[in-house]
Amino acid sequence: MILNTSKKTRLFVVLGAIFFTNAIIAEFIGVKVFSLEKSMGIMPAELLMPGGDRLSFNLTAGVILWPVIFVLSDIINEYFGKKAVRLLSFLAAGMITYALVMVYLATLLAPADFWLEVNATDAQGEAFDINYAFSTIFRQGMGIIAGSLTAFLLGQLFNVAIFQKIRAVTGEKNIWIRATGSTILSQLVDSFVVLFIAFYIFGDWSMSQIISVASINYIYKVIAAFILIPALYMAHFLIDNYLGKTTAKEMTEEAAAKSQGFF
């Protein structure tokens, strides 16, 4: 039973569960592109970009959780090494793919007549086909999930490798430098790859739209990475106290020793 296992094992299970949950949720809510300005009750920025395009803070909803996921990756990397993060990343990708298949099959099921009748109108009393909406929303997410999975795995591979490279220079101190630095560099890959695959290859966005939204997503993630620095230190403080200073130090040193080399 899990209650009889070591603190190290329990910690890995808990961190892994939080990692999986956030990754799956981020994939499915990523289908929505929202306006940050309107959500805050302010007018869109509409910054003038080269070529005449107007750039506002429009982001995919998944960006709300991705900074949290990368902080979790850094914490797992710190205590368990990059092999553990890679294992969780590939498992998460498999679980997301499984969830995608199950949701797709659900969109193929014939709807019950009473379900259609009960949901026949929207909030304004207009005719509304809930089955069409259900299928459209979830099937629209397939391109996003395909792009996001690719970007997620590439981003994770870069993130874990860069994290340990920075740690080799900074040592066990300056946690924020390796965590923030690895996130900033890896998210440069993640932010552009996901939108290119999801909305350029599978969708009908122009390249200028891809660059605009990806740039905003990336800026947001960089800002979030700095905002989450206190949470990162708090997590380390709680984990060190849970494991005990000696055990925590042994784990981080072992993780660093087993994470030599870029791959």
Secondary structure by P-SEA (a helix, b strand, c coil): ccccccaaaaaaaaaaaaaaaaaaaaaaaccbbbbccccccccccccccccbbbbccccccccccaaaaaaaaaaaaacccaaaaaaaaaaaaaaaaaaaaaaaaaaaccccaaaaaaaccccccccccaaaaaaaaaaaaaaaaaaaaaaaaaaaaaaaaaaaaaaaaacccaaaaaaaaaaaaaaaaaaaaaaaaaccccccccaaaaaaaaaaaaaaaaaaaaaaaaaaaaaaaaaaaaacaaaaaaaaaaaaaaacccc
